[in-house]
Amino acid sequence: MAGVAKRVRRHIRRQQPEQSLLRALEKTAAAFARYLPVQDGDINELPDRLDIDL
């Protein structure tokens, strides 16, 4: 995960913030799953669509 911040900065410099966030989430998903596993009865509290206003 050490390279995640570097990739985020690169995408932001290229004016691709949505790509930056999506790639960072893809790279960190396993770490989140390890500490925040899906449990019975979990609900999706976040919207499925990412809106970014710049």
ZASE-12215 format. One record per residue: residue number from 1; residue in three letters; x negated, y, z of N, C-alpha, C in turn. Coordinates in nm, 2 decimals. Layout:
N
num; residu; nx; ny; nz; cax; cay; caz; cx; cy; cz
NUM; ALA; X; Y; Z; X; Y; Z; X; Y; Z
...
END
This chain:
54
num; residu; nx; ny; nz; cax; cay; caz; cx; cy; cz
1; MET; -0.08; -0.12; 0.00; 0.00; 0.00; 0.00; -0.08; 0.13; 0.00
2; ALA; -0.21; 0.11; 0.01; -0.30; 0.23; 0.01; -0.29; 0.32; -0.11
3; GLY; -0.26; 0.26; -0.22; -0.26; 0.33; -0.35; -0.12; 0.40; -0.37
4; VAL; -0.02; 0.38; -0.29; 0.11; 0.43; -0.31; 0.11; 0.58; -0.31
5; ALA; 0.04; 0.64; -0.21; 0.04; 0.79; -0.21; -0.03; 0.85; -0.33
6; LYS; -0.13; 0.78; -0.38; -0.20; 0.83; -0.50; -0.11; 0.82; -0.62
7; ARG; -0.03; 0.72; -0.63; 0.06; 0.70; -0.74; 0.17; 0.81; -0.74
8; VAL; 0.22; 0.83; -0.61; 0.33; 0.93; -0.60; 0.28; 1.07; -0.64
9; ARG; 0.16; 1.11; -0.60; 0.10; 1.23; -0.64; 0.09; 1.24; -0.80
10; ARG; 0.04; 1.13; -0.86; 0.02; 1.13; -1.00; 0.16; 1.15; -1.08
11; HIS; 0.26; 1.08; -1.03; 0.39; 1.10; -1.10; 0.45; 1.24; -1.08
12; ILE; 0.43; 1.29; -0.96; 0.48; 1.43; -0.93; 0.41; 1.53; -1.02
13; ARG; 0.28; 1.51; -1.04; 0.20; 1.60; -1.12; 0.25; 1.60; -1.27
14; ARG; 0.30; 1.48; -1.31; 0.35; 1.46; -1.44; 0.50; 1.50; -1.45
15; GLN; 0.55; 1.56; -1.34; 0.69; 1.60; -1.33; 0.78; 1.48; -1.35
16; GLN; 0.75; 1.37; -1.28; 0.84; 1.25; -1.28; 0.87; 1.21; -1.14
17; PRO; 0.93; 1.30; -1.06; 0.95; 1.27; -0.92; 1.04; 1.14; -0.90
18; GLU; 1.14; 1.12; -0.99; 1.22; 1.00; -0.97; 1.14; 0.87; -0.99
19; GLN; 1.05; 0.87; -1.09; 0.96; 0.76; -1.11; 0.87; 0.74; -0.99
20; SER; 0.83; 0.84; -0.93; 0.74; 0.84; -0.81; 0.81; 0.77; -0.70
21; LEU; 0.93; 0.81; -0.67; 1.01; 0.75; -0.56; 1.04; 0.60; -0.59
22; LEU; 1.08; 0.57; -0.71; 1.12; 0.44; -0.74; 1.00; 0.34; -0.73
23; ARG; 0.89; 0.38; -0.78; 0.76; 0.30; -0.77; 0.72; 0.28; -0.63
24; ALA; 0.73; 0.39; -0.55; 0.69; 0.38; -0.41; 0.78; 0.28; -0.33
25; LEU; 0.91; 0.29; -0.36; 1.00; 0.20; -0.29; 0.97; 0.05; -0.34
26; GLU; 0.94; 0.03; -0.47; 0.91; -0.10; -0.51; 0.79; -0.16; -0.44
27; LYS; 0.69; -0.07; -0.42; 0.56; -0.12; -0.36; 0.58; -0.14; -0.21
28; THR; 0.67; -0.07; -0.15; 0.68; -0.08; 0.00; 0.80; -0.17; 0.04
29; ALA; 0.88; -0.22; -0.05; 0.99; -0.30; -0.02; 0.96; -0.42; 0.07
30; ALA; 0.85; -0.49; 0.04; 0.81; -0.61; 0.12; 0.78; -0.57; 0.27
31; ALA; 0.72; -0.46; 0.29; 0.69; -0.41; 0.42; 0.82; -0.38; 0.50
32; PHE; 0.91; -0.31; 0.43; 1.03; -0.27; 0.49; 1.11; -0.40; 0.53
33; ALA; 1.11; -0.50; 0.44; 1.19; -0.62; 0.46; 1.13; -0.70; 0.58
34; ARG; 1.00; -0.69; 0.60; 0.94; -0.76; 0.71; 0.99; -0.70; 0.85
35; TYR; 1.00; -0.57; 0.85; 1.04; -0.51; 0.98; 1.19; -0.47; 0.99
36; LEU; 1.25; -0.47; 0.88; 1.40; -0.44; 0.88; 1.47; -0.54; 0.79
37; PRO; 1.47; -0.67; 0.84; 1.53; -0.77; 0.75; 1.69; -0.75; 0.74
38; VAL; 1.74; -0.80; 0.63; 1.88; -0.80; 0.61; 1.95; -0.89; 0.71
39; GLN; 2.06; -0.84; 0.77; 2.13; -0.92; 0.87; 2.27; -0.93; 0.83
40; ASP; 2.34; -1.04; 0.88; 2.48; -1.05; 0.86; 2.56; -0.93; 0.90
41; GLY; 2.65; -0.88; 0.83; 2.73; -0.77; 0.86; 2.67; -0.63; 0.83
42; ASP; 2.54; -0.63; 0.77; 2.48; -0.51; 0.73; 2.57; -0.44; 0.62
43; ILE; 2.57; -0.31; 0.62; 2.65; -0.24; 0.52; 2.55; -0.14; 0.45
44; ASN; 2.58; -0.11; 0.33; 2.50; -0.02; 0.25; 2.54; 0.12; 0.28
45; GLU; 2.46; 0.19; 0.36; 2.49; 0.32; 0.40; 2.44; 0.43; 0.31
46; LEU; 2.36; 0.39; 0.21; 2.30; 0.49; 0.12; 2.37; 0.48; -0.02
47; PRO; 2.38; 0.58; -0.09; 2.44; 0.57; -0.23; 2.35; 0.50; -0.32
48; ASP; 2.40; 0.44; -0.42; 2.33; 0.36; -0.52; 2.26; 0.45; -0.63
49; ARG; 2.30; 0.57; -0.63; 2.25; 0.66; -0.73; 2.16; 0.77; -0.67
50; LEU; 2.04; 0.79; -0.72; 1.94; 0.88; -0.67; 1.96; 1.01; -0.75
51; ASP; 2.00; 1.12; -0.68; 2.01; 1.25; -0.74; 1.90; 1.34; -0.69
52; ILE; 1.82; 1.40; -0.79; 1.71; 1.49; -0.75; 1.73; 1.63; -0.81
53; ASP; 1.74; 1.73; -0.73; 1.75; 1.87; -0.79; 1.62; 1.94; -0.77
54; LEU; 1.56; 1.98; -0.87; 1.43; 2.05; -0.86; 1.45; 2.19; -0.90
END
